[in-house]
Amino acid sequence: MSTESEKDPVRRLLRLDSCAVSDALDKLGLRGAVTGILPLSCSSKVCGRAVTVKLVDAVKVVERGGQKTHLCARAIEIAEPGDVIVVEQRSGVTAGSWGGILSTGAKLSGVAGIVSEGLVRDVDEARALGFPIYARGATALTARGRVSELETGGPVQIGDIAVNSGDYVIADSTAVVFVGADVITVVLDAAEQIAKREAAMGKALMQGKSITAVMGADYEEMLDQ
């Protein structure tokens, strides 16, 4: 009998990789894979629930009450241990969407990592902390005067995927994949079956079965079953 911890979606994601989850989404006719966001600070796989942040061109943000909050600080404060901060920075302005002090704060708060549709700063600091950053690239240019936080916890767009706070994310050296909270169980069920079949195929190769036989109908029909 499965324990409650074994049923936890994050624990289940940690036993998979982005390809198995992406294949499961394909099988179910769903979308969620984002290409081109790769690990910058370390190669640790990151899995967790998303806490979203949307950044925009600073000139488009109207200051309210004369008080300005540093971008992404609120996300760190509301994140639960194991959550992943997901940042949209599609303003067209070249500037960091994340930096070293944020990495320190997030690490101390138990945040699992960050995924940014944009550029980040202070990658070496994050690497020294062992804090995983997945992003489009890096820059030394500060966000100050360039981009500002529009919203925390609202919908964001990463690649061509719409992401909401509470959705699930898996990020590894291949890709970043998002799964809606409403479909996570069915996607995980499918992904685990795919991973199981691929493991069996690998075992068959190790036992001497030919690559042609292993990569034949079994592989091509994997997503149809």
N, C-alpha and C positions, 0 to 999 in steps of 0.2 A: 504494500500500500504506500502511495506517495505521501510524503510529509508536506505540510504547508510551504515550507521553504523550498522544496523541490518544485512546487507549482508556481513559485514566484517568477514572473516574466523576465526580470533582470537576470536572475540566476540561470534561467533557460537560455537567454541570449548569450550569456558568457560562455556557454558550451558550444556555441555555433560560430560561424564567421559571416562576413557580409555577403559572400556569394550564395551561401545556402539560403539566407533570408531573402536576398534578391530573387533567387530562383523560385522561392515559395510565393513571393508576390506575383511573379510572372504566371505561375500556375493558377493563381486565383484571379488573374486579370486585374491586379492592383499595381499601383506605382509607388515608389519610395526611394529608389536608388539615386544617389547623386555622385557624379563622376568629377574628379579633379580637385576634391578637397582631401588633402593628405596630411599625415602626421608630420609636424615640424619639430617638436621638442623631444619626443620619445616615441617608441614603437608600441607602447602599451595599447591593447585593445580597450575601447571604452564602450560601456553599455549602461543605459539608465533612462530615466524619464526626463523629458525636455523642460527646461525653464527658458522661455523665449525672451529675446530683447530685440527691438527694432531701432536702428540708428538711421538718421537722415542728415542731409546737409544742414549745417548749423544755422544758416541764414533762414531756413524754413521753420525753425522752432521758435515759437513765441514764449518768452520767459513768463512764468506765472508766479506772482508773489515775491519776485525778486530773489528766489532761492533756487540754486542750480545744483542738481545731484550729479555726481560723477557717473559717467556711463558704466553700466553693468554692476554698479555697487548694490543696487536694490535686488538684482537677481541673485547675487551671492547671499544677501541677507535672508531671502525667502526660500532659497534652495534647501531641500532636505539632503542629508548625507547620501551620496550615491547618485544624485541628480546630475544632469549634463546641461550646461548653459549653451544655448543655441542662439547665435547672433546673426542678424541680417544687416549687412552694410552694403547696400546696392546703390548708394547715393551718386556714384560716379566721382566722388572726391577721394583722392589718394590720401589715406590717413589710417592710423592704427585703430582697430576696433577692440583691442585688448592689450594689456600691458603687464609689466612685472609685478606691480603692487597688487593688481587684481589676481594674478596667479597665486601670489602668497596668501591673500585673503581667501581665495577659493580653496586652496589646498588645506588651510587651517579649518575651514568649514566642512570639509569632507566631500566637496564637489568632485565628481569623478573625472571631469575634463570639460573642455570647451570645443564647440564646433562653430566656426565662423565663415559665413558667406562674405568674405572680405579679407583684409590684411591685418596682421597683428604685429606687436612690438615685443621687444625684450625676450626673444626666443631662448637665448642662453640662460636667462634667469629661470625660465620655466623648466629648461632641461636640468639645471642644477637642483631644482625642487623635485624633479620627477613628476611634474604636472603635465598631463597630456594636452596638447593643443593640436587641433585639426583645423586647417585654414587654407585659403587660396594662395597665401604667400605671406611675406614679411615686408615691413617697411620701418624706417626710423622716424617717419613723420608722425607727430603727435596729433591726437584728435582735437586738442584745444583750438577753438576757433574754426575748426573744419567740419567736424560732425558732432551731433548731439543725440542723446537718447530721446526717442519719441514715445516709446511705450515699453513696459515690461509686462510679460504675461499674455500679450495679444498674439494674433496670427502673424507669422513671418513666412517668407519665401526663401528656401535654400535650393540653389539650382532652379529647377522647374517644379519643385515639390513644395506644396503648402504644408506648413508644420504648425501645430498648436501646442501650447503648454500642456504637459501631461502625456503627449505622444511618446513613443519609445524610439530610441536611437541606438544603433550599433555602428561603431567606427573602427576600422582597422586599416592595415597598410594598403588594402585594395580600394576601399570606397567607404562612403558613409551611407547608411540606409535608415530611413525613417519608417515607422509602422504606427498607424493610428491606434489609439488606445481601444477603440471599439472593435478592432479586428485582430488584436495582438494574439489571442489564444489560437484562433484558426490558422494564423500565419506561422506561429511557432510549431503547431502540430505538423503542418506541411513541411516546414524547414527541417524539423527533426527527422522526418521520414526520408527526405532527400539526403541529409547528412549520413543517415544510417546506410542507405544504398551506396553512396559514394565510398564509405568506409569498407563495405563489403567488396566493392570493385577493386579498391586498393589492395585488400587482402588477397583477392584472386590473382592479381598481378604478382604479388610477393610469392605466391604458391606456384608460379610458373605458367599461368594462363596467358595466352597471347594478347597483346594490346589490341589487336583487331577484334578479337572476340569480346574483350571487356568493353571496348569503346564502340561497340556495335549497337544493336537495337536497344539494349538495356539503358544505355546512356541517352540515346536520341529520344526514347519514349518516356524518360523519367518524369517529365513535367506533364505528361498526358494521363498519368495514372493517379 
